[in-house]
Amino acid sequence: MKSENEKSKLKSKPILLILKETFVDFCSNSTAHALPSVFRSENVIVKIIWMILFFVGVGGCIYYVYDSLHKFFQYEVAVDVKWNEMALQTFPAVTFCNINPFDSSNLGVKAYLELMLTSNGLSTNLTASEDEPAIFQVNQALKVLKASALTEHNTKSDGAFYLGFYLDSMLISCFYGGVKCSSSDFKRSYSFEYGSCYTFNSKGDKKTSKTGISNGLTMEIFTGFPSRQDYFIENQGIYLAVHNNSQNPIPKYEGIRLPVGFSSNVAVKRTFNYRKEAPYSNCRISSAGLATDSDYVNKTIKLTQYSRKLCFEICIQNLHIIPGCGCSDPSVPITDKSQTICSTLDKLKCVDSIRAKFDSSDLSLNCSQLCPNECDRIIYETSVSSSNYPTYYYYNIVSKQSNVENKFNSFSNVTYNLFKESVLMVNVFYDELGYTTIIESSLYTSEGIFATIGGQLGFILGISLLSVCEIIMFFIDLLIRIIEYFIKRKKNGIESFK
């Protein structure tokens, strides 16, 4: 049996006193700054000063912890721009189209164009006025003709290539890396803007390890005989786009125009852009279909590699143009064979009126949400320089070339001025073999946030990971003392009955 002194001692220690003693013991021996001094100091003023310093430190730590977590959940990114050297590169795909989509010297083509104009209430002999200037009338007629040709192309098994210029009728010479190339090195395609287009190196099998004009693609191109093959256009030349081999260009947004009578040098640089995916942005990290993709994203992927610009056009087409006009904008690729192309003048005016609303309203906001940006992009940057072409010396030689004579002799004898008004030269080459990468990375990582929080806690309060362990041990010690208290209390109660 316990003595009366032990029993009275046990009774004199209530649970609150045990909790207080445990807390004071923890604070007095803590490795955190200021806290032990509060309990060890015997001077009241010193205690108050240490308490103030401790609570100011706690407030500072709370602020820094909140600020660090706030920055982390903002999902900001750091951008790393790096230049990469490369000894061998794949030559890009080069697509060119005649700005003039129709070979009006062909009597059959000319008759087709006249029929399409008259059926839409337009005259083949355009007359300009102040109210309807020449540029308006020519562009209006050309838009009707291009829409009609696209309808023809989509409904005929052999397409509408016959309406435009065949590659052999345009190509005077072609060299890649000093080696002659031919029409077999090009892939033919059709676009609303330019009709027949031709792509060099669409398979990506051409490689190069050198820069400069002599190590790229050089072409001399005939764009049509002046006054005989230039109907319904206001200028002559070619459209040219440098792009990734796995992707078709979007003439509406990409590419450049090069005029006749000049030799144009197109220097190419590559930039690889890698963005961070969600939650850092709403970009798509994969080119394959995802469960979260909108219907317009899926339609875009079925046509070509995903492009936000093209997805945006398809979205506008399906949400606004088709419901509003009952047909589809011919400048946007068809995604459903059942779609009817707007090919009449009235329908094309309807398309123009709906598109005009996008300049003065936010109709496009819903498409912005349905068509995310690409996470990974390859950007081909081009810089163009031009010089006069040809020299009289060069003209006297090239004009006697058989395929040049054949192109002109059916219309008139070739002269320097006629040649200059219908032919151009273009050189496409790498300006640098290396490439630029722009890579986004997390500005604040979970490891960095923990390190920042730990650093602030250590600097202000002297709290470390072991200090956290002290807190855990405090609660364990507290629990043990409470359990011991109740065990002793129970045992004391039993013995008191003996």
C-alpha positions in Angstrom: 0.0 0.0 0.0 1.2 3.6 -0.7 1.9 5.9 2.1 -0.4 8.8 3.0 2.3 11.2 1.7 2.4 9.6 -1.7 -1.3 9.5 -2.0 -1.6 13.2 -1.1 1.2 14.0 -3.5 -0.6 12.3 -6.3 -3.8 14.0 -5.5 -2.1 17.4 -5.4 -1.0 17.1 -9.1 -4.1 17.7 -11.3 -4.1 17.0 -15.0 -3.8 20.7 -15.9 -0.6 21.0 -13.8 0.8 18.0 -15.7 0.0 19.7 -19.0 1.6 22.9 -17.9 4.8 21.3 -16.7 5.1 19.3 -19.9 4.6 22.5 -22.0 7.1 24.5 -20.0 9.6 21.8 -20.1 9.2 21.6 -23.9 9.5 25.4 -24.4 12.5 25.7 -22.1 14.5 23.1 -23.9 13.3 23.8 -27.5 16.0 24.5 -30.1 13.8 27.3 -31.6 15.1 30.8 -31.0 13.6 33.2 -28.4 11.1 30.6 -27.0 13.4 29.1 -24.4 14.5 32.5 -23.3 10.9 33.4 -22.5 10.6 30.6 -20.0 14.1 30.6 -18.6 14.4 34.3 -17.9 13.5 35.4 -14.4 13.2 39.1 -15.3 9.6 40.1 -16.3 10.7 42.8 -18.7 13.2 40.5 -20.4 10.4 37.9 -20.7 8.1 40.4 -22.4 10.9 41.5 -24.9 11.6 37.9 -25.8 7.8 37.2 -26.2 7.5 40.2 -28.5 10.5 39.1 -30.6 9.1 35.5 -30.7 5.6 36.5 -31.9 7.1 39.0 -34.5 9.2 36.1 -35.8 6.2 33.8 -35.9 4.3 36.5 -37.8 7.1 36.9 -40.3 7.3 33.2 -40.8 3.6 32.9 -41.4 3.8 35.7 -44.0 6.8 34.1 -45.9 5.1 30.7 -45.8 1.9 32.1 -47.3 3.8 34.1 -49.9 5.8 31.0 -50.9 2.7 28.9 -51.3 0.9 31.6 -53.1 3.7 31.9 -55.7 3.8 28.2 -56.1 0.1 27.9 -56.9 0.4 30.8 -59.4 2.2 28.2 -61.6 4.6 30.7 -63.0 7.3 29.5 -65.5 10.9 30.3 -66.2 12.0 30.5 -69.8 15.3 29.0 -70.9 16.5 30.2 -74.4 19.4 28.1 -75.7 21.3 27.9 -79.0 22.1 24.4 -80.1 24.7 23.4 -82.6 24.0 20.6 -85.1 26.1 19.2 -87.9 23.3 17.7 -90.0 19.8 18.9 -90.3 16.7 17.8 -92.2 15.9 20.3 -94.9 12.4 21.8 -94.3 9.5 21.4 -96.6 9.1 24.2 -99.1 5.6 24.8 -100.6 5.0 27.3 -103.4 1.9 28.2 -105.4 1.3 30.6 -108.3 -0.5 33.7 -107.0 -2.6 33.3 -110.1 -4.7 30.2 -109.6 -6.1 30.0 -113.2 -4.4 29.4 -116.5 -6.7 31.7 -118.5 -4.8 31.0 -121.7 -6.5 27.6 -121.8 -9.8 28.1 -123.8 -11.6 25.6 -121.7 -10.5 27.2 -118.5 -11.4 30.7 -119.8 -14.9 29.5 -120.7 -15.3 28.0 -117.3 -14.3 31.2 -115.6 -16.7 33.3 -117.7 -19.6 30.9 -117.0 -19.0 31.1 -113.2 -18.9 34.9 -113.3 -22.1 35.3 -115.4 -24.0 32.8 -113.3 -23.3 35.0 -110.3 -24.4 38.2 -112.1 -20.8 39.4 -112.6 -19.4 40.7 -115.9 -16.3 39.3 -117.4 -15.4 42.9 -118.4 -14.9 44.6 -115.1 -15.4 48.4 -115.0 -14.0 50.3 -112.1 -15.7 53.3 -110.4 -15.2 55.4 -107.3 -17.8 53.5 -105.4 -16.6 50.1 -106.5 -12.8 50.6 -107.3 -10.8 48.1 -109.3 -9.3 46.3 -106.3 -12.8 45.6 -105.0 -14.2 44.3 -108.2 -11.2 42.1 -109.0 -11.1 40.6 -105.6 -14.8 39.9 -105.6 -14.6 38.2 -109.0 -11.6 36.2 -107.9 -13.2 35.0 -104.7 -16.3 33.7 -106.6 -14.0 31.9 -109.1 -11.8 30.4 -106.4 -14.9 29.1 -104.5 -16.4 27.6 -107.6 -13.0 26.0 -108.5 -12.8 24.5 -105.0 -16.3 23.0 -105.3 -15.2 21.6 -108.7 -12.1 20.1 -107.1 -14.0 18.4 -104.2 -16.7 16.9 -106.5 -14.4 15.6 -109.3 -12.4 12.5 -109.0 -9.3 14.1 -110.6 -9.9 17.5 -108.9 -9.6 20.9 -110.4 -5.9 20.9 -111.1 -6.5 21.4 -114.8 -7.8 24.9 -114.0 -4.4 26.1 -112.8 -0.7 25.8 -113.8 1.0 22.4 -113.8 4.4 22.2 -112.3 6.2 21.5 -115.6 4.6 24.6 -117.1 6.1 26.8 -114.4 9.4 25.2 -113.5 12.3 26.6 -115.6 15.0 25.1 -113.5 15.4 23.5 -110.1 18.5 22.6 -108.1 19.0 21.3 -104.5 22.5 21.5 -103.1 23.8 21.9 -106.6 22.0 18.7 -107.9 19.2 19.0 -110.4 15.7 18.3 -109.2 12.6 17.7 -111.2 8.8 17.6 -110.8 9.0 14.1 -109.2 10.6 15.7 -106.2 7.4 17.7 -105.5 4.1 16.7 -104.0 0.9 18.4 -105.4 -1.9 19.8 -103.3 -4.8 22.1 -103.7 -5.8 25.2 -101.7 -8.6 27.7 -101.9 -6.3 30.7 -101.9 -4.0 29.6 -104.8 -5.3 26.5 -106.4 -2.5 24.1 -107.4 0.4 24.1 -104.9 3.7 22.1 -104.9 5.7 21.0 -102.0 9.4 20.1 -102.1 10.8 17.6 -99.5 7.4 16.7 -98.1 8.8 13.3 -96.9 11.8 15.0 -95.1 14.4 12.8 -96.8 16.6 15.7 -97.9 19.4 16.5 -95.5 22.0 19.2 -95.4 25.2 19.9 -93.4 26.0 23.3 -95.0 24.5 26.8 -95.0 24.2 29.3 -97.8 22.5 29.7 -101.2 24.5 27.0 -102.9 23.4 24.4 -100.4 19.7 25.0 -100.5 16.8 24.9 -103.0 17.1 27.1 -106.1 14.2 27.5 -108.5 13.4 29.6 -111.5 9.6 29.9 -111.9 7.4 31.1 -114.8 4.2 32.6 -113.4 2.3 33.2 -116.6 2.4 35.4 -119.7 1.4 39.0 -119.1 -2.0 40.0 -120.5 -2.8 36.4 -121.5 -2.4 34.4 -118.2 -3.0 37.1 -115.6 -6.8 37.5 -115.6 -8.5 38.5 -112.3 -5.3 39.1 -110.3 -3.7 42.4 -109.4 -0.1 41.2 -109.1 2.1 38.4 -110.3 4.5 36.2 -108.3 4.4 33.2 -106.1 3.3 32.3 -102.6 6.0 30.4 -100.6 5.9 28.8 -97.2 8.8 27.1 -95.3 7.3 24.6 -92.8 7.7 21.3 -91.0 7.7 18.2 -93.2 4.9 16.6 -91.3 2.6 19.6 -91.5 0.8 21.4 -94.3 1.0 25.2 -94.4 -2.1 27.4 -93.8 -1.8 30.0 -96.6 -4.3 32.2 -94.8 -1.8 32.8 -92.0 1.6 31.6 -93.1 4.1 32.1 -95.8 5.3 35.0 -97.9 4.7 36.4 -101.4 7.6 36.9 -103.8 7.3 39.1 -106.9 8.4 38.5 -110.5 11.5 40.2 -111.8 13.6 39.5 -108.7 15.9 36.9 -107.3 14.8 36.4 -103.7 16.9 34.8 -101.0 14.9 33.2 -98.2 17.2 32.5 -95.3 15.7 30.0 -92.7 16.2 29.6 -89.0 14.5 27.1 -86.7 13.1 27.6 -83.3 11.7 24.8 -81.1 9.2 26.1 -78.6 8.3 23.8 -75.6 5.6 25.1 -73.3 4.6 23.7 -69.9 1.4 21.8 -69.8 -1.5 22.1 -67.4 -1.7 23.5 -64.7 0.9 26.0 -66.1 -1.1 26.6 -69.3 -4.0 25.2 -71.3 -1.8 23.9 -74.1 -2.0 20.4 -75.6 1.1 18.3 -74.8 0.2 15.5 -77.3 -0.7 15.6 -81.0 -2.9 12.5 -80.5 -6.5 12.7 -79.5 -7.2 13.2 -75.8 -10.4 12.6 -73.8 -10.6 16.3 -72.9 -10.3 17.5 -76.5 -13.2 19.4 -78.1 -14.8 18.2 -81.3 -12.9 20.9 -83.2 -9.6 19.7 -81.9 -10.4 16.2 -83.2 -11.5 17.6 -86.6 -8.2 19.5 -86.9 -6.1 16.4 -86.0 -7.9 14.4 -88.7 -6.7 16.9 -91.3 -3.1 17.5 -90.2 -0.9 17.9 -87.2 -2.7 20.0 -84.6 -2.6 23.8 -85.1 -4.6 26.2 -83.0 -5.0 28.6 -85.9 -6.7 25.9 -88.0 -8.7 24.6 -85.0 -9.9 28.2 -84.5 -11.1 28.5 -88.1 -12.9 25.1 -87.9 -14.6 26.2 -84.7 -15.8 29.5 -86.2 -16.9 27.6 -89.3 -19.1 25.2 -87.3 -20.4 27.5 -84.6 -21.2 30.6 -86.7 -20.7 30.4 -90.5 -22.5 27.1 -91.3 -25.5 27.9 -89.1 -25.7 31.5 -90.3 -25.1 30.9 -94.1 -26.1 27.3 -94.6 -22.8 26.5 -96.2 -19.1 26.5 -95.3 -16.4 29.2 -95.8 -14.3 27.9 -98.8 -11.1 29.2 -97.1 -11.5 26.7 -94.3 -10.7 23.0 -95.0 -13.8 20.7 -95.2 -14.1 18.4 -92.2 -17.3 16.7 -93.2 -18.1 15.5 -96.7 -21.7 16.5 -96.3 -20.7 20.2 -96.0 -21.6 22.4 -98.9 -19.1 25.1 -99.9 -20.4 28.7 -100.2 -19.6 29.3 -103.9 -22.2 31.9 -105.0 -21.7 35.7 -104.6 -24.6 36.0 -102.1 -23.3 33.2 -99.9 -19.8 34.6 -99.9 -21.1 38.0 -98.9 -22.9 36.2 -96.0 -19.5 34.7 -94.9 -17.9 38.1 -95.1 -20.6 39.7 -92.9 -20.2 37.0 -90.2 -16.5 37.3 -90.2 -16.7 41.1 -90.0 -18.5 40.6 -86.6 -15.3 39.1 -85.2 -13.6 42.5 -85.6 -16.1 44.3 -83.3 -17.3 41.6 -80.8 -16.1 38.7 -78.7 -17.7 35.9 -80.7 -14.3 34.2 -80.9 -14.0 33.8 -77.1 -15.8 30.5 -77.1 -13.5 29.2 -79.8 -10.5 30.3 -77.7 -11.6 28.0 -75.0 -12.2 25.1 -77.3 -8.9 25.4 -79.2 -5.9 25.4 -76.8 -2.4 26.4 -77.8 0.1 23.8 -78.9 2.7 22.9 -76.2 5.3 22.0 -78.7 5.9 24.0 -81.9 8.5 24.3 -84.6 8.8 27.8 -85.9 10.6 28.5 -89.2 11.7 32.1 -89.3 12.5 33.5 -92.7 14.4 36.6 -93.7 14.1 37.7 -97.3 16.5 39.8 -99.4 16.0 40.5 -103.1 18.1 41.6 -106.1 17.2 42.6 -109.6 16.6 39.6 -112.0 17.7 38.8 -114.6 20.7 40.7 -115.9 20.7 41.3 -119.7 23.7 38.9 -119.9 21.8 36.1 -118.1 18.7 36.8 -120.1 20.4 36.3 -123.4 21.5 32.9 -122.3 18.4 31.6 -120.5 16.0 32.9 -123.2 17.4 30.4 -125.7 16.7 27.5 -123.3 14.2 25.2 -124.9 11.6 25.1 -122.1 11.7 28.9 -121.8 11.1 29.3 -125.6 8.2 26.9 -125.4 6.6 28.9 -122.6 6.7 32.1 -124.6 6.5 31.2 -128.2 2.8 30.2 -128.1 2.1 33.8 -127.2 4.8 36.0 -128.6 8.5 36.1 -129.1 10.3 36.3 -125.8 11.8 39.7 -124.9 13.6 40.9 -121.8 10.7 42.9 -120.5 8.2 40.0 -121.0 10.6 37.6 -119.3 11.2 40.0 -116.4 7.4 40.5 -115.9 6.7 36.8 -115.7 9.7 34.9 -114.2 11.4 35.0 -110.8 14.2 33.2 -109.0 14.0 32.0 -105.4 16.7 30.5 -103.2 15.7 28.8 -99.9 18.5 27.8 -97.6 19.5 27.5 -93.9 21.1 30.7 -92.5 22.4 28.7 -89.5 22.7 24.9 -89.1 22.0 25.2 -85.4 18.6 25.9 -83.9 17.1 27.8 -80.9 15.1 26.0 -78.2 12.8 27.9 -75.9 11.9 25.7 -73.0 9.5 26.6 -70.2 10.1 25.1 -66.7 8.5 25.5 -63.3 9.7 28.7 -61.7 8.7 27.3 -58.3 9.1 23.6 -57.7 7.8 21.7 -54.7 11.5 21.1 -53.6 12.2 24.8 -54.0 9.2 25.8 -52.0 10.1 23.4 -49.1 13.7 24.8 -49.2 12.4 28.4 -49.1 10.0 27.8 -46.2 12.7 25.8 -44.3 15.2 28.6 -44.9 12.9 31.3 -43.6 11.9 29.3 -40.6 15.6 28.5 -39.8 16.7 32.1 -40.3 14.0 33.8 -38.3 13.1 31.2 -35.6 16.0 28.7 -35.8 13.5 26.0 -36.6 14.8 23.0 -38.5 13.6 19.5 -39.4 14.8 18.3 -36.0 12.8 21.1 -34.4 9.7 19.7 -36.0 10.6 16.3 -34.5 10.8 18.1 -31.1 7.1 19.1 -31.6 6.2 15.5 -32.4 8.1 14.3 -29.4 6.3 16.9 -27.2 3.0 15.4 -28.1 4.2 11.9 -27.6 5.6 12.9 -24.1 2.4 14.7 -23.3 0.3 11.6 -24.2 2.6 9.4 -22.1 2.2 11.6 -19.1 -1.6 11.7 -19.4 -1.8 8.0 -19.7 0.5 7.6 -16.6 -1.7 10.0 -14.7 -4.9 8.1 -15.3 -3.2 4.7 -14.7 -1.8 6.0 -11.3 -5.2 7.6 -10.5 -7.0 4.3 -11.2 -4.5 2.3 -9.2 -4.7 4.8 -6.3 -8.5 4.5 -6.3 -8.3 0.7 -6.1 -5.8 0.8 -3.3 -7.9 3.2 -1.3 -10.5 0.6 -0.8 -8.1 -1.9 0.7 
